[in-house]
Amino acid sequence: MNIRLILTSLGAGAALCAMPGTTRAQIFVTNENTGTIGEYTTSGVPVNPALITGLSGPVRIALSGGNLFVANGNGSTIGKYTTSGVPVNPALVSGLNGPTGIALSGGNLFVASANVTNEFYRIGEYTTSGATVNPVLIPEVGSVADIAVSGDKLFVVDSIDGIIGEYTTSGATVNPNLITGLNFPNSIAVSGGNLFVTNLDTGTIGEYTTSGVPVNPALITGLSVPVGIAGSGGNLFVTNFFNGTIGEYTTSGATVNAALVSGLNSPLGIAVVSASVPDASSTWTLLLLALTAMFGLKSLLRRPA
């Protein structure tokens, strides 16, 4: 047996394990009724249906690097967790009033929540470390259900008035009525330079340019109260609140799998990671396995014949 070769190989394995771990393409979805976040592959295979538990009415979810940011709609917080489900700070941002929409741009979070003093909503800005940048970046907007960021623009869904407004990430108003005539819109995603919007009452997804020009207001039809939407790799992933499913469609409107994931409990928010992202927990797991193997072999070599 070539012991030197074995030890060299194990040493190389340990060095490789010291490199950052990665998480492959995955879907993360909030279940409002059970207060959980589930994890699935983009092929619909369950990884962990209860990856994160104990949440308070989780609505929207956003992903940055190896972390998940969750808006607790029944509470007053934005929580931060790793993509392995480990809590980083369950109350990263607190003192909010029923947070709804959440979006990420660079190292900052944009969060929509209700104003206490009137019927309007506001959008605040925070760092991904939880520091407050501007709690009233946009002081008064309609009933905000979701937010999306594209470049330096914020697209804001007003569900009651059936409109999407456009603002800058600095809080300036570009066009508060960029898209109108929607039927209880609830979620928005940016993919391929276009906006994709879910309409609850009609069970449809509409497509528009970022200038507000309709491409196809009924791109996808026949959905069961579509709430959340996310784009990844040229496809759209949509949560259907009533029938507890996630459907997959192309950005051209073709059905890939209308029930890619099923058995969910009031699914709302969805985030999809298509590229590998760092995952610190996997780094340490692999490193420990490599070290265990190395020291185990050394102990074996010390045993008397």
C-alpha positions as CSV (number, residue, x, y, z in Angstrom):
1,M,0.0,0.0,0.0
2,N,1.4,3.4,-0.9
3,I,0.8,5.3,2.4
4,R,2.5,8.4,1.2
5,L,0.2,8.6,-1.8
6,I,-2.9,8.1,0.4
7,L,-1.8,10.9,2.8
8,T,-1.0,13.2,0.0
9,S,-4.4,12.6,-1.5
10,L,-6.2,13.2,1.8
11,G,-4.2,16.4,2.3
12,A,-5.3,17.6,-1.1
13,G,-8.9,16.7,-0.2
14,A,-8.7,18.8,2.9
15,A,-7.3,21.8,1.0
16,L,-10.2,21.5,-1.5
17,C,-12.7,21.3,1.4
18,A,-11.3,24.6,2.8
19,M,-12.6,26.3,-0.3
20,P,-16.1,27.8,0.0
21,G,-18.9,25.3,-0.3
22,T,-21.8,25.9,-2.8
23,T,-25.5,25.3,-3.0
24,R,-26.8,24.1,-6.4
25,A,-29.8,25.6,-8.1
26,Q,-32.6,25.6,-5.6
27,I,-36.1,26.9,-5.0
28,F,-37.0,28.5,-1.6
29,V,-40.7,29.1,-0.8
30,T,-42.6,30.5,2.1
31,N,-45.6,28.7,3.6
32,E,-47.7,31.3,5.3
33,N,-50.0,28.9,7.4
34,T,-47.2,26.8,8.8
35,G,-44.7,29.6,9.3
36,T,-42.0,27.7,7.3
37,I,-39.7,28.0,4.4
38,G,-39.2,24.9,2.2
39,E,-36.3,24.1,-0.1
40,Y,-36.6,22.2,-3.4
41,T,-34.5,21.6,-6.4
42,T,-35.4,23.3,-9.6
43,S,-36.6,19.9,-10.8
44,G,-39.2,19.9,-8.0
45,V,-37.5,17.4,-5.7
46,P,-37.9,18.1,-2.0
47,V,-34.6,18.9,-0.3
48,N,-36.1,20.1,3.1
49,P,-39.8,21.1,3.2
50,A,-39.2,22.6,6.6
51,L,-35.8,24.2,6.2
52,I,-36.8,27.1,8.4
53,T,-39.6,27.0,11.0
54,G,-41.2,29.2,13.6
55,L,-41.8,32.2,11.4
56,S,-44.7,34.6,11.8
57,G,-46.7,34.6,8.6
58,P,-43.8,34.7,6.2
59,V,-44.7,36.4,3.0
60,R,-41.9,37.5,0.7
61,I,-38.4,36.2,0.5
62,A,-35.2,37.5,-1.1
63,L,-31.8,35.8,-1.7
64,S,-28.4,37.3,-1.6
65,G,-25.2,35.2,-1.8
66,G,-25.6,32.5,0.8
67,N,-28.3,34.2,2.8
68,L,-32.1,34.4,2.8
69,F,-34.1,37.5,3.9
70,V,-37.7,36.9,5.0
71,A,-40.5,39.3,5.6
72,N,-42.7,38.2,8.5
73,G,-46.1,39.6,7.5
74,N,-47.8,38.9,10.8
75,G,-44.9,40.3,12.7
76,S,-42.7,43.3,12.5
77,T,-39.4,41.9,11.4
78,I,-37.1,40.9,8.5
79,G,-35.2,37.8,9.4
80,K,-31.9,36.6,8.0
81,Y,-30.9,33.0,7.6
82,T,-28.3,31.0,5.7
83,T,-29.4,28.9,2.7
84,S,-28.8,25.9,4.9
85,G,-31.5,27.2,7.3
86,V,-29.2,28.5,10.1
87,P,-30.5,31.7,11.8
88,V,-28.1,34.6,11.3
89,N,-30.5,37.2,12.9
90,P,-34.2,36.4,13.0
91,A,-34.9,40.1,13.8
92,L,-32.4,41.7,11.5
93,V,-34.8,44.6,10.9
94,S,-37.5,45.2,13.5
95,G,-40.2,47.8,14.3
96,L,-42.0,47.4,11.0
97,N,-45.7,47.3,10.6
98,G,-46.8,44.2,8.7
99,P,-43.9,44.1,6.1
100,T,-44.9,42.9,2.7
101,G,-42.6,43.5,-0.2
102,I,-38.8,43.0,0.0
103,A,-36.1,43.4,-2.6
104,L,-32.3,43.4,-2.7
105,S,-29.9,45.7,-4.6
106,G,-26.2,45.5,-3.9
107,G,-25.8,45.4,-0.2
108,N,-29.1,47.0,0.6
109,L,-32.6,45.9,1.4
110,F,-35.8,47.7,0.3
111,V,-38.8,46.8,2.4
112,A,-42.4,47.8,2.1
113,S,-44.6,48.1,5.2
114,A,-47.8,49.8,6.3
115,N,-47.7,53.3,7.7
116,V,-49.1,53.5,11.3
117,T,-50.7,57.0,10.8
118,N,-52.6,56.5,7.5
119,E,-53.7,54.0,5.0
120,F,-50.6,54.3,2.8
121,Y,-47.6,52.1,2.8
122,R,-44.0,53.2,2.8
123,I,-40.7,51.8,1.6
124,G,-37.6,51.8,3.7
125,E,-34.0,51.1,3.0
126,Y,-31.7,49.0,5.1
127,T,-28.3,47.3,4.7
128,T,-28.1,43.5,4.6
129,S,-26.4,43.8,8.1
130,G,-29.6,45.4,9.4
131,A,-28.5,49.0,9.7
132,T,-31.1,51.7,8.8
133,V,-30.3,53.7,5.7
134,N,-33.7,55.5,5.3
135,P,-36.8,54.1,7.0
136,V,-39.0,56.4,4.8
137,L,-37.2,56.3,1.5
138,I,-40.6,56.5,-0.2
139,P,-43.0,57.8,2.4
140,E,-46.4,57.2,0.8
141,V,-47.4,54.7,-1.8
142,G,-50.6,52.5,-2.2
143,S,-51.2,49.0,-0.8
144,V,-47.8,47.6,-1.6
145,A,-47.7,43.8,-2.1
146,D,-44.3,43.4,-3.7
147,I,-41.2,45.2,-4.9
148,A,-38.7,44.4,-7.7
149,V,-35.3,46.1,-8.4
150,S,-33.8,46.5,-11.9
151,G,-30.6,48.6,-12.1
152,D,-31.4,51.8,-10.2
153,K,-35.1,51.5,-10.5
154,L,-37.7,50.2,-8.0
155,F,-41.0,48.7,-9.4
156,V,-43.7,48.8,-6.8
157,V,-46.9,46.7,-7.0
158,D,-50.0,48.4,-5.6
159,S,-52.6,45.6,-5.3
160,I,-55.7,47.6,-4.4
161,D,-55.3,50.3,-7.1
162,G,-54.1,47.7,-9.7
163,I,-51.0,49.7,-10.7
164,I,-47.2,49.4,-10.8
165,G,-45.2,52.5,-10.0
166,E,-41.6,53.2,-10.9
167,Y,-39.2,54.9,-8.5
168,T,-35.4,55.2,-8.3
169,T,-33.5,53.4,-5.6
170,S,-32.8,56.9,-4.2
171,G,-36.5,57.4,-3.6
172,A,-37.3,59.7,-6.5
173,T,-40.6,59.2,-8.3
174,V,-40.3,58.3,-12.0
175,N,-43.9,57.3,-12.8
176,P,-46.3,56.3,-10.1
177,N,-48.7,54.9,-12.8
178,L,-46.2,53.1,-15.0
179,I,-48.7,50.2,-15.6
180,T,-52.4,50.5,-14.8
181,G,-55.6,48.4,-15.2
182,L,-54.2,45.3,-13.5
183,N,-56.6,42.9,-11.6
184,F,-55.3,42.7,-8.1
185,P,-51.6,42.4,-8.9
186,N,-49.6,40.7,-6.2
187,S,-46.1,39.9,-7.2
188,I,-43.5,41.0,-9.8
189,A,-40.3,39.7,-11.2
190,V,-37.8,41.1,-13.7
191,S,-36.4,38.7,-16.3
192,G,-34.7,39.3,-19.6
193,G,-35.4,43.0,-19.3
194,N,-39.1,42.7,-18.9
195,L,-41.6,42.7,-16.0
196,F,-43.8,39.7,-15.2
197,V,-46.7,40.4,-12.9
198,T,-49.2,38.0,-11.2
199,N,-52.9,38.9,-11.1
200,L,-54.8,37.2,-8.3
201,D,-58.4,37.7,-9.5
202,T,-57.9,36.6,-13.1
203,G,-55.3,33.9,-12.4
204,T,-52.9,35.3,-15.0
205,I,-49.4,36.5,-15.5
206,G,-48.8,39.6,-17.6
207,E,-45.6,40.7,-19.4
208,Y,-44.6,44.3,-19.8
209,T,-41.4,46.2,-20.7
210,T,-39.7,48.1,-18.0
211,S,-41.1,51.2,-19.8
212,G,-44.6,50.0,-19.0
213,V,-45.5,48.9,-22.6
214,P,-47.7,45.7,-22.6
215,V,-46.0,42.7,-24.3
216,N,-48.8,40.2,-23.3
217,P,-51.1,41.0,-20.5
218,A,-52.3,37.4,-20.4
219,L,-49.1,35.6,-21.1
220,I,-50.0,32.7,-18.7
221,T,-53.6,31.9,-17.8
222,G,-55.6,29.4,-15.7
223,L,-53.5,29.7,-12.5
224,S,-54.9,29.1,-9.0
225,V,-54.5,32.5,-7.3
226,P,-50.9,33.1,-8.3
227,V,-49.1,35.0,-5.6
228,G,-45.3,34.7,-5.8
229,I,-43.2,34.7,-9.0
230,A,-39.4,34.4,-9.6
231,G,-37.4,34.2,-12.8
232,S,-34.4,31.9,-13.3
233,G,-32.6,30.6,-16.4
234,G,-35.3,31.8,-18.9
235,N,-38.1,30.2,-16.9
236,L,-40.7,31.6,-14.4
237,F,-41.6,29.8,-11.2
238,V,-45.0,30.7,-9.7
239,T,-46.7,29.9,-6.4
240,N,-50.3,29.0,-6.6
241,F,-51.8,29.9,-3.2
242,F,-55.1,27.9,-3.4
243,N,-53.9,24.6,-4.7
244,G,-50.5,24.6,-2.9
245,T,-48.3,24.2,-5.9
246,I,-45.3,25.8,-7.7
247,G,-45.7,25.9,-11.5
248,E,-42.9,26.3,-14.0
249,Y,-43.3,28.2,-17.3
250,T,-41.0,29.7,-19.9
251,T,-40.8,33.4,-20.3
252,S,-42.7,32.9,-23.6
253,G,-45.7,31.6,-21.7
254,A,-45.3,27.8,-22.4
255,T,-46.0,25.4,-19.6
256,V,-43.0,23.3,-18.4
257,N,-44.7,21.8,-15.4
258,A,-47.9,23.3,-13.9
259,A,-47.3,21.3,-10.6
260,L,-43.6,21.2,-10.4
261,V,-43.9,21.2,-6.6
262,S,-47.1,20.2,-4.8
263,G,-48.4,19.7,-1.2
264,L,-47.5,23.2,0.0
265,N,-49.5,25.0,2.6
266,S,-50.5,28.5,1.4
267,P,-47.3,29.2,-0.5
268,L,-46.6,32.9,-1.0
269,G,-43.0,34.1,-1.6
270,I,-40.5,32.4,-3.8
271,A,-36.8,32.8,-4.5
272,V,-34.8,30.8,-7.0
273,V,-31.0,30.6,-7.1
274,S,-29.8,29.3,-10.5
275,A,-26.0,29.8,-9.9
276,S,-24.0,28.2,-7.2
277,V,-23.8,30.4,-4.1
278,P,-21.4,30.1,-1.0
279,D,-22.6,28.0,1.8
280,A,-20.4,28.1,4.9
281,S,-22.0,25.1,6.6
282,S,-21.0,22.8,3.8
283,T,-17.4,24.1,3.9
284,W,-17.0,23.0,7.5
285,T,-18.8,19.7,7.1
286,L,-16.5,18.7,4.3
287,L,-13.4,19.9,6.1
288,L,-14.2,18.0,9.2
289,L,-14.8,14.8,7.2
290,A,-11.4,15.2,5.5
291,L,-9.6,15.8,8.8
292,T,-11.4,12.8,10.4
293,A,-10.3,10.6,7.6
294,M,-6.7,11.9,7.9
295,F,-6.4,11.4,11.6
296,G,-8.2,8.1,11.5
297,L,-5.6,6.8,9.1
298,K,-2.7,8.1,11.1
299,S,-4.1,6.3,14.2
300,L,-4.4,3.1,12.2
301,L,-0.7,3.4,11.1
302,R,0.4,3.8,14.8
303,R,-1.2,0.5,15.8
304,P,1.3,-2.3,16.5
305,A,1.3,-5.1,13.9
